[in-house]
Amino acid sequence: VQLQASGGGLVQAGGSLRLSCAASEGTLSRYRMGWFRQAPGKEREFVAAFSKSGGTTYYADSVKGRFTISRDNAKNTVYLQMNSLKPEDTAVYYCRANGGYWGQGTQVTVSS
């Protein structure tokens, strides 16, 4: 599966962004999908994901209540809605499909 992440940008603290992860090849509903991020000088960290069945969602404590992962199988796309953004959310965001498939990343910058 080939993944394309988009939707990043520059936003002020308290603002919102919606990231998209679309598959140019493959069917995303067949994969366990998730979002990760990597800030400068830090390791890549988990942000949000679906369970194997897709019926449950999981979030890092740092984003719980502010971020929402969702999917549109008809559009073969997974989303990450990010609200109440904080400067510490600044990072490159990556989508991932189980099996080691990564999108190319999209930059999110939150100014204070």
Secondary structure, 3 states (H helix, E strand, C coil): CEEEEECCEEEECCCCEEEEEEEEECCHHHCCEEEEEECCCCCCEEEEEECCCCCCEEECCCCCCCEEEEEEHHHCEEEEEECCCCHHHCEEEEEEECCCEECCCEEEEEEC
